[in-house]
Amino acid sequence: SPVSDLFAHQLEERLRQFFSTGGMPEAVLRWTQTGDMSAVDKVLSDLLDSYERDFAKHGGGALFAKLSLVWHSLPAQLARENKKFVWGLVREGARAREYEDAVEWLVDAGLVERVRLNSGKGIPLSAYDDPSAFKVYCLDVGLLRRMSRLSSSAFAMGDSLFSEFKGAFAENYALQAIAPQLDVAPRYWTNDKPRHEVDLLVQVGNAVVPIEVKSGVSVDSPSLRYYARKHGDSTPLRVRLSARNLSLDGDLLNIPLYLAHRSCELIELALERG
């Protein structure tokens, strides 16, 4: 059943705060102690500086430069409508073979989450990966905001909450919330002609569930519809994360963004009802 308006408004406000502070423990602690966003920004900047020092300490000469370039390309990678990782945004003329080791290092260090392209044809998901294409997200949405030099005031604008980065923050937040709930790493799916993209494919039980992330209340989901038509009986449920309230309409489950951390539980309940 829907979340009552009283609680929904409070949770939406907490979500806006979370997009500013992120979930890094020291940043959250500073916010709860002081309510001062400049103090939070100082914590986040110090964390980013410490990561740069780690690059130098553990990466060594040539790898250090590559780590720094890949890391600093994150805001540009995620600002694109098509968020497939583009090597040319790391450095002009860059090629995969030059920088793959830097991406692997950042993934292994837990600083970025890599989401691989998948055909969505079944399980195990790993059998249907396209190893040449992936997206990369930051470990924390607050760090992403600070890396992007975006003021916290950008998140106090109602429905234009994430317009600056075309939903990049919403996607990063959704992945940050959902990935820890899963036994199998999430993937994403695309179709070239016509152009469609499903932000996340997740395995819940033996079901592959497509998830689309919307940053506002305008929630038309042509890509979810296209995916379901293409995959038919193997898609028992479609999921949309958005600013709208909790609802189940046929095979479409809408989860409010502030409940993203309960996504798998809600998906399981919807699958049982279906």
TAVENTA-V738189 format. One record per helix or strand. SS is the DSSP state (@ for helix, = for strand). FROM is the first residue (numbers start at 1). LEN is the number of residues. If there is no record, write none. Layout:
BEGIN
[[SS:FROM:LEN] [SS:FROM:LEN]]
END
This chain:
BEGIN
[[@:5:17] [@:25:10] [@:37:23] [@:61:12] [@:74:6] [@:87:3] [@:96:13] [=:112:7] [@:125:4] [=:129:10] [@:141:7] [@:152:4] [@:158:3] [@:163:3] [@:168:14] [=:187:5] [=:196:9] [=:207:7] [@:222:13] [=:238:5] [=:247:3] [=:252:5] [@:257:17]]
END
